[in-house]
């Protein structure tokens, strides 16, 4: 009788090694494929790096600027004409009153020229005065001539009246004599009318000439006053009362016209003049507040003036004290002011470091949770201040990044540390 032959199955313990081998090969292939093209860099001594956590905190955008305390009001002393310094009456660093003598110049060539100009003006003024006197005398002479003519006419009229009386009394006056008298009266009247017309015309011309002479004399007097002021400018006096901060002149020194030789300050009001990085040009405006600390006390200031010129990548601002300034603050003292560009607000942020300049804030090395590796991570940063930078995208609270410079990493995609980093503050 035939017997049925049964197939024997594969033993389970023979199948397990095969399965494990397949898994190992699959995993190895996956790792090779997934990590193909990854640029790694081994960091043997990671303790030299600086790391920082990403966390929420009070963030405020500000910039520390160094400013110098200066007076609100200063008057510069410039030499108007210049010359040789003959005498200095007061030294710098002392109080001075308006009108006090500061120094005296000599300028021989200029003084000689002024004297010649002054003499010419005086001669011209004398001519104008003589013209004025001549016109006035001519006017008097014309009036005197008219008076004489009117007096002669009066005598003729009286004589005619006497003739009329004699004719009434039948005392015969010859016709020729009477007609001659009437001709004389008519001639004298015509002569007087002509003289009055002459006086009218010549008076009008005289008035025009006198007005021109008066204007010329007025201009000459102004010229003389200017010359007097120019002569006076050889003696430098204090234009205001205040503190003579400095005098840049020595006896015998030649000073050029317009050269600055000193400054007078009014020390009862002070301000701060500071240079600001041009990066903040769009953020600085009149009214922006700032703070500084002196002797443990905090003081507030605000921007009152912005100078548009940019020199060495910095522009200048003037800041006024809000309230009373510190009692011990002095002219020329340097103060560090924190200019605030925003109000403090809660934001996700991380400490600044060398990475910020090198990557432009576009990416960072994000440390793994176990502290053994770090990988490139794209990020988006926002506002910044000297200590922190605001994180907008790419990082979360609790992440740790490398904040020191990335020069030695050759922009590797992944960093492998020789020893694990301890991620705690």
Buried (B, 14 or more C-beta within 10 A) or exposed (E): EEEEEEEEEEEEEEEEEEEEEEEEEEEEEEEEEEEEEEEEBEBEEBEEBEBBBBBEEEBBBBBBBEBBBBBBBBBEBEBBBBBBBBEBBBEBEEEBEEEBBBBBBEBEEBBEEBEEBBEEBEEBBEEBEEBBEEBEEBBEEBEEBBEEBBEBBEEBEEEBEEBEEEEEEEEEEEEEEBEEBEEBBEEBBEBBEEBBEEBEEBBEEBEEBBEEBEEBBEBBEEBBEEBEEBBEBBBBBBEBEBBBBBBEBEEEEEBEEEBEBBBBBBBEEBBBBBBBEBEBEEBBEEEBBBBBEBEEEEBBBBBBEBEEEEEEEBBBBBBBBEEEBBEEBEBEBEBBBBBBBEEEEEBBBBBBBBBBEBBEBEBBBBBBEEBBBBBBBEBEBBBBBEEBBBBBEBBEEEBBBBBBBBEEBEEBBBBBBEEEBEBEE
